[in-house]
Structure formats: structure tokens, C-alpha cells
Amino acid sequence: MSRNWRDLTATTFECQKMPALSSRGMVVSNHPLASSAGAEMLAAGGNAVDAAIATLFTLTVVEPMMVGIIGGGMAHIRLADGSHRFIDGQSTVPSAVREDTYTSKPGSAHDVFDTVGNENLNGPKAVAVPGSLKAWCETLRRFGTMSLADVMQPAIKHAARGYAATPYLHECISESAAEMRKDEPIAAIYLPNGEPLKVGERVVQAEYAETLRTIADQGEKALYEGPLGEILVDYMEKTGGFIRRTDLTGYKTVERQPIRADYRGWTILGPPPPAASGVHIAEMLNILEGYDIASLGFGTPETIHYLAEVLKIAFADRAAASGDPDYVGVPVERLTSKAYAEERRRAIDPGRAQAWGAGVSQLEGAHTTHMTAADSFGNVVATTQTINNLFGAKILIPGLGAIANNYMNLFDPRPGHALSLAPGKRVTTSMSPMMALNGGKLRYALGLPGGKRIFPSAMQALVNLIDHGMSLQEAVEAPRVWTEGNALEVEQAVPERVRTKLASMGHKIDAVATVAGGMNGIAFEDDGTMTGAACWRADGTPVGISGGLARGGVRFRLD
């Protein structure tokens, strides 16, 4: 694209972070120590998978409010041979849970899954069967080159000796403090003397360091078949939780093929069901393809209007037909078809906001983390992981030192719906570890945390890159919008005159500080260089490896 997107924009912004450039590998995550852990593996000769697993284990230590070994996630892996696969390590419903195990709060809206006593939100009954640890260990064995013990060393080090709390961590603790105070083990670490850790104070997790050492020695069996699992199950049985030994021994990861979309000659690859993201990103891009988004300009009322309308369409279809494909018939082909996009596009009013229902018939937590890694061999990993809400179920398992997920809050407590509870059912997620190819070459890999706001934000980043021609740093930091049919959230950088125009078109505007969380990604150039970028919405940090080994035969003398 020859013109600069800023020539057409109605929403201006300046990037708050600098990208990193590398030639031999890149790791970008939402904490500098985690990115450094992955980069250490690349520097030692490891590949992108080694780097990714080292980064994820370190994130469980330094970003404990977002990710943990008792969590779940989705990894998008591109190998050097050009093949793509998704490793589904999502959590599942314990076998003891039934459709009516929880009682929905009276008067809850159809998309609100609150239960009486918040049993599916906080505490032991909120915990689903974990998948993260098994997925990470299996992925390393299949596609990595280094030992589990080696890639876990940075995580063990930071857990044992501690690290400095960032302002971001302090704010997350403060936000969750009221509920965390009810659990003595988690409060002892993050609320010493009853108050949130202050910025710069050390976060030491000695018990968790021992858990990590056990995993480094025994692998995932330590949790799914061994002593760590016994500790978890014993805690669940004593406190009313649902996880039992058979849930752990029976858990399996699933390898899935990506959802593919063609957008203006680009190939977009995203996660398949049970993730809702890949299907609906494809759906939205197909609809947007009928408009000249580049000429309409970034952040203009016209562009934001079309974004809002396709978001509402996608969420209407998501509510009707999303879920675990082993339990729910998801009409993937129809939703991702160009014909369906044309059908939906014809009904859009270019000058007026509308309410939308589903165009198909049937038949999440906001706090996650994302990291992206690439090596010089052609391997790339984009993975989103979570324990669902901030600090998950707000409990720390004694004897493990690990924070438990509250994934049960993503299921509909009312029977008879797509997202209703069933033993063994995998959670539906908005996780969007995306990759974009042009001319058969990988150009971008990116993702972010943020619950139901993840896949709309990932879609907007792709539009920023492809239609507006932004740099990766600009694309991940650009102001975002979001709606699922009610208010249209716009980040505060969208100027008042644009909001006023949107309001005149029938949108109910809600100016917010942020839409979703800290996006990060990697851009790939023809000469083999990579650019890593992370946005201002989290502690995101790119760390690149350049330079290289000495030229053969080189020596120096001191005569």
C-alpha cells in the first residue's frame, strides 16, 4: 500500500512502545522475564517450541493472575515444513458435574452465566479439569528439541528467588483483593498483612518452585497420574470441588486443523471449534471484504460502523452455534462461506445501526495471556493460555502453590443450550492465536487476552495490517472497538466528533479505557528478519536474538 493510513484517519494515536528487530529468533510475551526465558532457549540453540514452553512456564510464575498449570489454552504451531496445527489443551467439565449442578441466578440474561452463591465463579466448585500442563509437555516432546528440565529452569529460578511486582500485577491484585482475602494460602503471597503487594516488592513462591521441580523431574504424569494429582484431588474432595482422579487420568489433548479464510488475497489461519474465534473472524472478514475499508480510513465513523455491525452479526451467530464439536453441531462451512457473508452484507444499512439475530440455527473470562515465538528455522508458535478470570477461582491449592482456574464460569448453568454443562465437555473460547500469510509466505503471527473481546480485537488488528497498511507496532496498539449487540465500546482515543457521528447513526456509545488486553505478535520479512511488537495494555515485551556465532577459523593473537 503506497499511501499512509494516517492520511485518511479520523482517529490518531502514537505508539507507546518500541518494537524489537531480530534475525535469529523472537519471543514476545506479556512479561519481560517470560520473554527473556524464551529467548534464553533460542540463544542456547533451541527452537520456537522450546522457547514457547519456557515462556509459558515462566508466565505461570510472573503472571500468576493470568495463566497456570491448572488452566487451559490453545496453541497455534507452524512448523518449518509449512504445516499448521492447533493443540487444544482446553479444560473440561469434571465427570461429577451435570446440566443442573449449579443454580442460575434468577433473572440472569441469556448470555450471563452467574449462579447462586457464585459457585461457578469462585472457590473449588469453579475449577474445571486442567489441560495446560499436559498440552505443554506433550508439545515439547513432539516438536521441541530441549528437555523439560532445561526449559523449566527459568520458571523455577524466578519462583524460588522471587521477582519484583510490577504496577500491572499490583493493580490486578487490588482488583481481586476482596475475594482473595477469603483464601488464606493465596492471600499469604499476594496480600501480605492483608494488603496487596506493593510495586517493587518481591513475589516469592517457594512451594510452587517445589511443584515445578517435581514436574521437571516427572513430567505431566506428576499431575495427571502422580503425587501432584493426589494433592489436587484430595483438596477437591475436602472442599466440595468436583475434580476426581479419573478426570485427571482420562484427560486428553486434541490436535485440530485450522480454520482458513481468504481475505483480499491473504490467507488467515485461526483456531477451530470448540474455539469460536477462527470461525467468526473468518465470517467477519468475509463480510468486510465487500467494503473498501482502506478508502474509508482508520477510526472513521464509517469504518467503525461497519466493524460494529459485523461484530453484532458474529456474536448473534456465536450465541446460536458455538461449542465443543463433540457435543454441538457447529455449521462451520456455512458461517465461513462467501455466500453467507454476501447474504449478511446485503442486510447491513450503511448509515444506521441495527439489531441482529442469528443467521444460523443450533443445532468467557477476560483475563488470559498470549505469547508468540519464532526461530530462524521457520517454526512459529502463537499461543493463548488462561486460568479464566483474574487469579482464576481465587484459591491457591495448598501443597501445590498453584492457582486454580475458574473455567466452569464459561458454561451455561441452564440445561438445554449450546454451552450447557456436560461431563467431559470442553470450554468454548474466544482465544485467537492467529497467523496471516500472503503469497504463501507467513507474514504475521499475533494474539491477545481479553475474553469475548479477543477475537474482535484480533480481527481489527488484521484489518489494520492488511487494509490500512499499519506497521505491526501500530496495529497492536491502535484504538479498538467492541460490541456484542448492546453498547458500542470505543477506546478513549477515538475522538468525540467520531463518537457523536456514531451516536447519530444509532449506536449507543460507551467510551472505555481499554478493549481487551495486551496484544503481541511477530512480523516476518522476506530477508528473514523479524519484528516483535507488544502493546501498552499489559507488560508486553519483545526480546529478539540477532548476531550469531564467530566466523569459522577466526582467531586473535596477543603478540
C-alpha positions in Angstrom: 0.0 0.0 0.0 1.6 3.2 -1.2 -0.4 5.8 0.8 0.0 6.3 4.6 -3.0 5.2 6.7 -2.7 8.5 8.7 -3.7 10.4 5.6 -7.2 9.0 5.9 -7.7 8.5 9.6 -10.2 10.2 11.8 -8.5 8.7 14.9 -4.9 9.5 15.6 -2.6 7.9 18.1 1.1 7.5 18.9 2.7 4.2 19.8 3.8 4.0 23.4 6.3 1.1 23.0 9.1 0.3 20.6 9.3 -2.9 18.5 12.3 -5.2 18.6 14.2 -6.4 15.4 15.9 -9.7 15.1 17.4 -12.1 12.6 17.7 -15.4 14.6 14.6 -15.6 16.7 12.0 -13.6 18.6 9.9 -14.1 21.7 7.1 -11.7 22.7 5.0 -12.2 25.9 3.3 -10.0 28.5 6.2 -10.0 30.9 9.8 -9.2 30.3 11.1 -12.1 32.4 9.0 -14.6 30.5 10.1 -13.3 27.1 13.7 -13.5 28.3 13.2 -17.1 29.4 12.1 -18.0 25.9 14.9 -16.0 24.3 17.4 -17.9 26.5 16.3 -21.1 24.9 16.7 -19.7 21.4 20.2 -18.4 22.4 21.1 -21.9 23.5 20.2 -23.4 20.1 16.6 -24.4 20.9 13.6 -23.8 18.5 10.4 -21.8 18.8 8.6 -24.6 20.7 11.4 -24.8 23.3 11.1 -21.0 23.7 7.3 -21.1 23.9 7.2 -23.7 26.6 9.9 -22.0 28.6 8.0 -18.7 28.3 4.7 -20.3 29.4 6.1 -22.0 32.5 7.7 -18.6 33.4 4.4 -16.8 32.9 2.8 -19.1 35.5 5.3 -17.5 38.0 5.4 -13.9 36.9 1.9 -13.5 35.5 0.1 -15.8 38.0 -3.2 -13.9 37.7 -3.5 -14.9 34.1 -2.0 -18.4 33.5 -1.2 -21.5 35.4 -0.6 -25.3 35.3 -4.2 -25.8 36.5 -5.6 -23.9 33.5 -6.2 -24.4 29.8 -5.3 -23.0 26.4 -4.9 -23.2 22.7 -1.6 -23.3 20.7 -1.2 -22.5 17.0 2.0 -24.1 15.8 3.6 -23.6 12.3 6.5 -25.9 11.6 9.4 -25.3 9.3 7.7 -27.5 6.7 4.9 -25.0 6.4 2.3 -27.2 8.2 -0.1 -25.7 10.7 -1.8 -27.4 13.7 -3.7 -26.4 16.8 -3.0 -28.2 20.1 -6.2 -28.0 22.2 -5.4 -28.1 25.8 -8.7 -26.6 27.0 -10.1 -27.5 30.3 -13.1 -29.9 30.5 -16.1 -30.4 32.7 -15.5 -32.9 35.6 -17.3 -36.2 35.3 -19.3 -35.4 38.5 -21.0 -32.3 37.0 -24.4 -32.4 35.4 -26.5 -29.9 33.5 -28.3 -28.8 36.7 -25.4 -28.9 39.1 -25.5 -25.2 39.6 -28.5 -22.9 40.0 -28.6 -19.9 37.7 -29.2 -16.6 39.4 -32.8 -15.6 39.0 -33.3 -13.1 36.2 -29.9 -13.6 34.5 -29.8 -12.6 30.9 -29.3 -15.4 28.3 -25.6 -14.6 28.0 -24.9 -14.2 31.7 -23.8 -17.4 33.4 -23.9 -16.3 37.1 -25.0 -18.8 39.7 -26.4 -18.7 43.1 -23.5 -18.3 45.6 -21.1 -17.7 42.7 -20.2 -21.4 42.9 -19.1 -21.5 39.3 -17.0 -18.3 39.7 -15.0 -18.5 43.0 -13.8 -21.4 45.1 -13.3 -25.2 44.5 -16.6 -25.8 42.6 -15.5 -23.3 39.9 -12.5 -25.4 38.9 -12.5 -27.4 35.7 -10.2 -30.3 34.7 -6.8 -28.7 33.8 -5.3 -29.1 30.3 -2.4 -26.7 30.2 0.3 -28.8 31.7 -0.4 -31.9 29.6 -0.5 -29.8 26.4 2.8 -28.1 27.2 4.7 -31.2 28.0 3.3 -33.2 25.0 4.0 -30.3 22.7 7.6 -30.1 23.8 8.2 -33.8 23.4 6.7 -33.8 19.9 8.1 -30.6 18.4 10.8 -29.3 20.7 14.5 -30.1 20.9 15.3 -29.5 24.6 14.4 -31.4 27.8 11.6 -30.4 30.0 14.0 -29.8 32.9 16.0 -27.3 30.8 13.1 -25.2 29.6 11.7 -25.1 33.1 14.8 -23.7 34.8 13.9 -20.0 34.4 10.5 -20.6 35.9 11.9 -22.5 38.9 14.5 -19.8 39.4 12.0 -16.9 39.5 9.6 -18.8 41.7 12.2 -19.7 44.3 14.2 -16.4 44.5 11.3 -14.1 43.7 10.8 -11.2 41.3 9.6 -7.6 41.6 5.9 -6.9 41.4 5.0 -4.6 38.5 2.3 -1.9 38.7 0.2 -4.1 36.5 0.4 -7.0 38.9 -0.3 -4.7 41.9 -3.5 -3.4 40.1 -4.7 -6.9 39.3 -4.2 -8.0 43.0 -6.1 -4.8 44.1 -9.0 -5.6 41.8 -9.3 -9.1 43.2 -8.3 -8.5 46.8 -11.8 -8.8 48.4 -12.3 -12.3 47.2 -8.6 -13.4 47.6 -8.7 -12.4 51.3 -11.1 -15.3 51.8 -8.4 -17.9 50.9 -5.5 -17.9 53.3 -2.9 -19.6 51.0 -3.4 -17.1 48.1 -3.6 -14.1 50.5 -0.3 -15.1 52.2 1.6 -14.5 48.9 -0.3 -11.7 47.2 -1.9 -9.9 50.2 0.8 -9.9 53.0 -0.6 -8.2 56.1 -4.0 -8.0 54.3 -2.9 -5.5 51.7 -1.9 -6.0 48.0 1.8 -6.4 47.2 3.3 -3.0 46.5 5.1 -2.2 43.3 8.7 -3.4 43.6 8.0 -5.9 46.4 9.3 -9.4 46.0 6.9 -12.1 44.9 8.3 -15.4 46.3 6.6 -18.7 45.6 8.7 -21.4 47.4 6.0 -24.0 47.4 5.3 -23.6 43.7 9.0 -23.8 43.0 9.0 -27.3 44.5 5.9 -28.2 42.4 7.8 -27.1 39.3 10.9 -29.1 40.3 8.6 -32.2 40.6 7.2 -31.6 37.1 10.7 -31.0 35.7 11.6 -34.4 37.1 8.4 -36.4 36.4 6.7 -34.5 33.5 3.0 -34.1 33.3 2.4 -37.5 34.9 3.2 -35.8 38.2 -0.2 -34.1 38.0 -2.3 -36.4 35.9 -1.1 -39.7 37.4 1.2 -38.9 40.3 1.7 -37.1 43.6 0.6 -33.6 42.5 -2.7 -35.0 41.2 -3.3 -36.7 44.6 -2.8 -33.3 46.3 -5.3 -31.7 43.9 -7.9 -34.4 44.2 -7.6 -34.6 48.0 -8.2 -30.8 48.2 -11.2 -31.0 45.9 -12.8 -33.8 47.9 -12.3 -32.0 51.2 -13.6 -28.6 49.9 -16.5 -29.7 47.7 -14.8 -29.4 44.4 -15.6 -31.8 41.5 -12.3 -33.0 40.1 -11.5 -36.6 40.8 -8.6 -39.0 39.9 -10.4 -40.4 36.8 -10.8 -36.8 35.5 -7.1 -36.4 35.5 -6.1 -39.8 34.2 -8.7 -39.6 31.4 -7.8 -36.1 30.2 -6.6 -35.9 26.6 -5.3 -33.1 24.4 -6.7 -32.8 20.9 -4.8 -31.8 17.7 -7.0 -29.8 15.3 -6.7 -28.3 11.9 -7.0 -24.5 11.5 -10.0 -22.6 10.1 -8.8 -20.9 6.9 -10.2 -17.7 5.4 -9.2 -15.8 2.3 -9.3 -12.0 2.7 -8.2 -9.8 -0.2 -5.7 -12.4 -1.3 -4.3 -13.1 2.2 -4.7 -16.5 3.9 -5.9 -16.1 7.5 -5.5 -19.1 9.8 -7.3 -19.3 13.2 -8.4 -21.8 15.8 -11.3 -24.2 15.0 -14.2 -25.2 17.4 -14.5 -25.5 20.3 -12.9 -22.1 19.9 -15.4 -19.7 18.4 -12.8 -17.2 17.2 -11.5 -18.7 14.0 -15.0 -19.2 12.6 -16.2 -15.8 13.4 -13.1 -13.9 12.4 -13.5 -15.6 9.0 -17.2 -14.7 9.0 -16.5 -11.0 9.8 -13.6 -10.6 7.3 -15.7 -12.2 4.6 -18.4 -9.6 5.2 -15.9 -6.7 5.4 -14.3 -7.8 2.1 -17.3 -6.2 0.3 -16.3 -2.7 1.5 -13.4 -0.6 0.6 -12.2 -0.3 4.2 -8.8 1.2 3.2 -10.5 4.2 1.5 -13.0 4.7 4.3 -10.0 5.2 6.6 -9.0 4.0 10.1 -11.1 5.1 13.0 -13.7 6.9 10.9 -17.4 6.7 11.7 -18.0 4.8 8.5 -15.3 2.2 9.2 -16.3 1.8 12.9 -20.0 1.5 11.9 -19.2 -1.5 9.7 -17.0 -3.0 12.3 -19.8 -2.7 14.9 -22.3 -4.3 12.5 -20.2 -7.3 11.7 -19.4 -7.7 15.4 -23.1 -7.9 16.2 -23.7 -10.4 13.5 -20.8 -12.6 14.6 -22.0 -12.5 18.2 -25.5 -13.4 17.3 -24.3 -16.4 15.3 -21.8 -17.3 18.1 -24.6 -17.4 20.7 -26.6 -19.7 18.4 -24.0 -22.1 17.3 -20.7 -22.3 19.2 -19.4 -25.1 21.4 -17.5 -28.3 21.7 -18.0 -30.1 18.3 -18.2 -33.4 20.1 -21.4 -32.1 21.7 -22.8 -29.4 19.4 -23.2 -29.2 15.7 -21.3 -26.1 14.6 -22.1 -25.1 11.0 -18.6 -24.1 10.1 -18.9 -24.3 6.3 -21.9 -22.0 6.2 -20.6 -19.5 8.7 -17.2 -19.2 6.8 -18.6 -19.2 3.3 -18.5 -16.2 1.0 -22.2 -16.8 0.1 -23.2 -16.4 3.7 -21.2 -13.3 4.0 -22.9 -11.8 1.0 -26.3 -12.7 2.5 -25.5 -10.9 5.7 -23.8 -8.0 4.0 -26.9 -7.2 1.9 -28.9 -6.6 5.1 -26.4 -4.1 6.5 -27.6 -0.5 6.4 -24.5 1.7 5.7 -26.0 4.6 7.6 -27.8 3.1 10.5 -27.1 0.7 13.4 -29.3 -2.4 13.6 -30.1 -5.2 16.0 -29.2 -8.6 14.6 -30.4 -12.1 15.2 -28.6 -15.4 14.3 -28.4 -16.4 10.7 -27.8 -20.0 11.6 -29.6 -22.3 14.0 -28.3 -24.6 16.5 -28.5 -27.5 16.4 -15.9 -16.1 28.7 -13.3 -14.9 31.2 -11.5 -11.7 30.3 -8.1 -12.5 31.8 -5.8 -14.6 29.8 -2.3 -14.3 28.4 -0.7 -14.6 25.0 2.8 -15.2 23.7 4.4 -15.5 20.3 7.7 -17.1 19.4 9.7 -17.7 16.2 13.1 -19.2 15.4 15.4 -18.9 12.4 14.4 -22.4 11.2 10.9 -21.4 10.3 9.0 -22.7 13.4 6.4 -20.3 14.9 4.2 -20.6 18.0 1.3 -18.3 18.9 -0.5 -19.5 22.0 -3.1 -18.1 24.3 -3.5 -19.6 27.8 -5.6 -18.8 30.8 -7.0 -19.7 34.2 -10.0 -17.6 33.1 -10.7 -14.7 35.4 -8.1 -12.7 37.3 -6.5 -15.2 39.7 -8.9 -17.9 38.4 -11.1 -19.3 41.2 -9.2 -17.0 43.7 -7.8 -20.0 45.5 -4.3 -21.5 45.8 -4.1 -25.2 46.2 -2.1 -26.0 49.4 0.8 -28.3 48.7 1.0 -27.2 45.1 1.3 -23.5 45.4 -0.6 -23.2 42.2 -3.7 -21.0 41.5 -6.7 -22.9 40.1 -8.8 -22.0 37.1 -12.5 -21.0 37.3 -13.3 -22.3 33.8 -16.7 -23.6 35.0 -17.9 -20.0 34.8 -17.8 -20.2 30.9 -20.6 -22.8 30.8 -24.3 -22.0 30.9 -25.7 -23.3 34.2 -29.1 -23.7 32.5 -29.8 -27.0 30.7 -30.6 -27.3 27.0 -28.3 -24.7 25.5 -25.2 -24.9 23.3 -22.9 -24.0 26.2 -24.7 -26.1 28.9 -22.8 -28.4 31.1 -22.0 -32.0 30.3 -19.3 -34.3 31.7 -16.1 -34.1 29.6 -17.2 -31.1 27.6 -14.5 -28.7 26.5 -15.0 -25.0 27.1 -15.8 -22.7 24.2 -13.3 -19.8 24.0 -12.6 -16.6 22.1 -8.8 -17.3 22.1 -7.3 -16.2 18.8 -3.7 -17.2 18.2 -3.8 -16.1 14.5 -1.4 -16.2 11.6 -1.6 -14.4 8.2 0.1 -15.5 5.0 0.5 -13.6 1.7 1.8 -15.2 -1.4 2.2 -18.4 0.5 4.7 -16.8 3.0 4.0 -16.2 6.7 3.8 -12.5 7.4 2.2 -12.1 10.8 1.5 -14.1 14.0 -0.4 -12.5 16.8 -2.9 -12.8 19.6 -4.0 -11.3 22.9 -6.0 -11.9 26.1 -9.4 -10.4 26.8 -12.3 -12.8 27.0 -15.1 -12.2 24.5 -13.2 -9.2 23.2 -10.3 -11.2 22.0 -11.4 -12.3 18.5 -13.0 -8.9 17.6 -9.7 -7.3 18.6 -7.6 -9.8 16.6 -9.8 -9.2 13.6 -9.3 -5.4 13.9 -5.5 -5.9 14.1 -5.6 -7.9 10.8 -7.7 -5.2 9.2 -5.2 -2.6 10.4 -2.3 -4.6 8.8 -4.0 -5.6 5.6 -6.4 -2.8 4.8 -4.8 0.2 6.5 -1.1 -0.9 6.0 -0.1 -0.2 9.6 3.2 -1.5 11.0 2.8 -4.3 13.4 3.6 -2.0 16.4 0.8 0.4 15.2 -1.6 -2.5 14.6 -1.3 -3.9 18.1 -1.5 -0.5 19.8 -4.3 1.0 17.7 -7.5 2.0 19.4 -10.2 -0.7 19.4 -13.9 -1.0 19.4 -16.3 -3.8 20.6 -19.9 -4.7 20.9 -22.0 -7.8 21.0 -25.3 -6.0 20.4 -25.7 -3.6 23.3 -23.4 -0.6 23.8 -20.6 0.1 21.4 -17.4 0.3 23.4 -14.8 2.6 21.9 -11.4 3.3 23.4 -11.0 6.8 24.6 -8.5 7.6 21.9 -11.4 7.7 19.4 -12.3 11.4 19.3 -15.5 12.9 20.5 -16.5 14.0 16.9 -16.4 10.4 15.8 -18.4 9.2 18.8 -21.0 11.9 18.1 -21.4 10.8 14.5 -21.7 7.2 15.5 -24.4 8.1 18.1 -26.3 9.9 15.3 -26.2 6.6 13.4 -28.0 4.8 16.2 -25.0 3.4 18.2 -25.1 3.7 22.0 -21.5 4.8 22.7 -19.5 3.8 25.8 -16.0 5.3 25.9 -13.7 2.9 27.8 -10.1 2.8 28.9 -9.3 -0.4 27.1 -10.9 -3.0 24.9 -9.4 -6.4 25.6 -5.8 -6.9 26.8 -2.2 -6.7 25.7 -1.7 -7.9 22.2 1.6 -9.1 20.9 2.9 -10.5 17.7 5.7 -11.0 15.2 6.1 -9.8 11.6 8.2 -11.7 9.1 10.2 -10.1 6.3 11.5 -11.6 3.1 15.1 -11.3 4.2 14.5 -13.4 7.3 14.3 -10.6 9.8 11.5 -10.5 12.4 9.9 -7.6 14.2 8.4 -8.3 17.6 5.7 -5.9 19.0 3.7 -5.7 22.2 1.1 -3.0 23.2 0.6 -0.7 26.1 -2.3 -2.7 27.6 0.0 -5.1 29.5 3.6 -5.6 30.5 4.3 -6.9 27.0 8.0 -7.1 26.0 9.6 -8.4 22.7 13.1 -10.0 23.0 15.0 -10.8 19.8 18.1 -12.8 19.1 20.4 -11.4 16.4 24.1 -11.6 15.7 25.5 -15.1 15.6 28.5 -17.3 16.1 32.0 -16.4 15.1 33.1 -16.9 11.5 35.0 -20.2 11.1 38.7 -20.1 11.6 38.7 -16.7 13.2 41.4 -16.2 15.9 43.2 -13.3 17.5 46.7 -13.1 18.9 48.3 -11.0 21.6 51.9 -10.6 20.3 
